[in-house]
Amino acid sequence: MQRVFHEQTLRHVPAFGEILLNVVSLAKVFEGRNYFAKFMCPPTVGQAVGDWKTFYKRWSMFTTEQMDVGLLDLVAPLIDVSGAEA
């Protein structure tokens, strides 16, 4: 539930807003017991490993040297129930 999938990027998920409502509802039920995995991008294409090298050769704009790393943060409604910092 990261900003990169919510905001208008090339990785935008059109149904994100609809999905987010359900995830926020669940997170509130389990508030204080939530853990969110964070998808991390390599700094450069050359630092990607395995099949990810092929992916990042095509999508180099998603390496951390080229993207706004803030896009890897949780969306705001989940920061409130996760205990994570913005």
N, C-alpha and C positions, 0 to 999 in steps of 0.2 A: 504494500500500500504506500508506494513511494511517489513523490511528486513527478518523477519522470514519466510515469504511466498516466498520471492525472492531467497534467498540463499539456498544452499543444506542442508536443515534441514528435519526432518521428516514431517514438515508442508509445504514443498515446493509445489508451484503450478506450474506445467509445462508450462502453458500458460501465466505465469506472465509477461514475457518480451513483449509479443504481447499486452497484456492488458495495460501494462505500457505506451506504445507508445500513445495509445488513451487517457489515463488519463492525461498524460503530455500535450498533445495537448489541451485538455479541460481546464486544470489548467492554461495554458498560456493565453487562451482567457479570463478567469475570474481572472487573476492575481490581487492580492490585495483584492479579495473577497472570497478566498478559506478557507475552514475549513476542517480539516481532523480529523476524529475520530480515536482514538488510542485504539486498543484492549489491555487490561491490564490483566496480569496473576497474580494469587495470589502468595504470598511469599512461602506458603507451601500447601500441599494437604489438611491439616486440616483447612486451612483458606478459602478454596473454599466453595461456598454456593450452595444450591439446587442441581440440576442435574449436575452442574459443578464438584461436589465432585467425582462423578463416572468417569467423563472425566479425571480429574487430578489424580485419582488413577491409571488409565491406562497410562496416559501420564505425569507422575510426572517430567519428564525431562523438561517440559515447565513451571514449577514453577520458580519464580524469584530466589529462592535460588539455583537452579540447572542450570539455563540457563544464557547465556550472555544477560543481559538486554538490551544491545545495539541492539539486534535483534528486539526489539519492536519499534525502530526508523523508521521514514519514509525512503524510499530509496532516494539516493542522488538527482536524477533529480527532485524530488518533494520538497525537502528542498529548492531548488533554487527559486521555484515559490510560496512556502507556507509562507515564512517569518519565518518558524520555524528554530530553531538552531539544528545543528547536535548533 
